[in-house]
């Protein structure tokens, strides 16, 4: 399990994960302190903070 990104996502902001090595959103394990939405684009995976009133902490890892 490799850690890809770790950090805070402020209210209404997004975290971008590049699709290096052909990963998809199904290949990710996301640990979060709040609600989030995941979407997939051609060149990146987007994790959006879905909380209405606070920032969230997120750790994104690849599944083994």
FENHU-V665520 format. One record per pair of residues at least 6 apart in sequence whose C-alpha atoms are under 7 Angstrom apart, sorted by the first residue. I is the first residue (numbers start at 1). J is the second residue. Records with the same first field share a line. If there is no record, write none. Layout:
I = J, J
This chain:
1 = 61, 62, 63, 64
2 = 61, 62
3 = 60, 61, 62
4 = 60, 61
5 = 59, 60
6 = 58, 59, 60
7 = 57, 58, 59
8 = 55, 56, 57, 58
9 = 15, 49, 55, 56, 57
10 = 54, 55, 56
11 = 49, 51, 52, 53, 54, 55
12 = 49
13 = 48, 49
14 = 46, 47, 48, 49
15 = 46, 47, 48
16 = 44, 45, 46, 47
17 = 44, 45, 46
18 = 43, 44, 45
19 = 43, 44, 45
25 = 40, 45
27 = 62, 63
28 = 60, 61, 62, 63
29 = 60, 61, 62, 63
30 = 58, 59, 60, 61
31 = 58, 59, 60
32 = 56, 57, 58, 59
33 = 56, 57, 58
34 = 51, 56
35 = 49, 50, 51
36 = 47, 48, 49, 50
37 = 47, 48, 49, 50
38 = 46, 47, 48
39 = 45, 46, 47
40 = 46
49 = 56
